[in-house]
Amino acid sequence: MVRLETIHDLNALQQFVNEHEMVLLYVSRPNCGVCVSLLPKVEELIKQFPEIRGVHMDLSDVPELAGMYTILSAPAILLLVKGEEVLRRAGIISVDMLEGDLQKIYTAYFH
């Protein structure tokens, strides 16, 4: 299974984003049942997109992340292309809809 790399500080996140063209940022909170159940589904989903690098951050570890990306609820998924946000999903997230959105962006960008 493709695992999302866990990052615990903003500097490491910025370096990760700078090193990769397309980054899926998965943001969770502790004790969030939806966050826990969605994470393995997202890890499975990004297997379809080899150029997307996945990263996971917990808002309890990095509360400044909420301000940096204006994250109001968890889970939150942001797709960054060359550091710019091109897709955001938060709260109750449909994996099927997320897959369709990722497919459109990925195909447009890499084909």
C-alpha positions in Angstrom: 0.0 0.0 0.0 1.2 3.5 -0.8 1.5 5.3 2.5 1.2 9.1 2.9 4.5 10.5 4.3 3.8 12.0 7.7 5.3 15.4 8.3 5.3 17.2 11.7 6.4 20.8 10.9 5.8 23.5 8.4 9.4 23.8 7.2 9.4 20.1 6.3 6.1 20.5 4.5 7.4 23.5 2.5 10.5 21.5 1.5 8.3 18.5 0.5 6.0 20.8 -1.6 9.0 22.5 -3.3 10.6 19.1 -4.2 7.5 17.7 -5.9 5.3 19.0 -8.7 2.0 17.6 -7.4 1.3 17.0 -3.7 -1.8 15.7 -2.1 -1.9 17.1 1.5 -4.1 15.1 3.9 -4.9 17.0 7.1 -6.5 15.3 10.1 -7.3 15.9 13.7 -6.9 13.5 16.6 -10.0 11.5 17.7 -11.6 12.2 14.3 -13.3 9.0 13.2 -13.8 10.2 9.6 -10.1 11.2 9.4 -9.0 7.7 10.5 -11.4 5.8 8.2 -10.7 8.0 5.1 -6.9 7.9 5.3 -6.4 4.3 4.0 -8.9 5.0 1.2 -6.9 8.0 0.1 -3.7 6.0 0.3 -5.3 3.4 -1.9 -6.7 6.0 -4.3 -3.4 7.8 -5.0 -1.8 4.5 -6.2 -3.6 5.4 -9.5 -1.6 8.6 -9.8 2.1 7.9 -9.7 3.2 11.5 -10.0 1.2 12.6 -7.0 3.2 12.5 -3.8 1.1 12.2 -0.7 1.7 13.8 2.7 -0.2 13.6 6.0 -0.3 16.2 8.7 -2.1 16.2 12.0 -3.4 19.6 13.1 -2.6 18.7 16.8 1.1 18.5 15.8 1.1 21.6 13.6 -1.8 24.0 14.6 -0.3 26.7 12.4 -1.2 24.6 9.3 -4.8 25.6 9.8 -3.9 29.3 9.4 -1.5 28.8 6.6 -4.0 27.0 4.4 -7.2 28.3 6.0 -8.3 24.8 7.1 -11.6 25.1 9.0 -12.5 21.4 9.3 -10.9 18.0 9.2 -10.3 15.9 7.3 -9.1 18.2 4.6 -7.5 17.3 1.4 -5.6 19.8 -0.7 -4.0 19.2 -4.0 -1.0 21.4 -4.7 0.5 21.8 -8.1 3.9 23.6 -8.1 2.9 24.8 -4.6 -0.4 26.3 -5.7 -3.7 24.9 -4.4 -5.8 23.6 -7.2 -8.3 21.4 -5.3 -9.7 21.3 -1.8 -12.1 18.9 -0.2 -13.1 18.9 3.5 -15.4 17.3 6.0 -17.4 14.5 4.5 -15.4 13.6 1.4 -16.7 11.3 -1.3 -13.8 9.1 -2.5 -15.5 8.6 -5.9 -15.8 12.4 -6.4 -12.3 12.9 -5.2 -11.1 10.3 -7.7 -12.9 12.0 -10.5 -11.5 15.4 -9.6 -8.0 14.0 -9.3 -8.3 12.2 -12.6 -9.3 15.4 -14.5 -6.5 17.5 -13.0 -3.9 14.7 -13.4 -4.8 14.0 -17.0 -4.8 17.7 -17.9 -1.5 18.3 -16.3 0.5 15.1 -17.3 -1.0 14.3 -20.7 
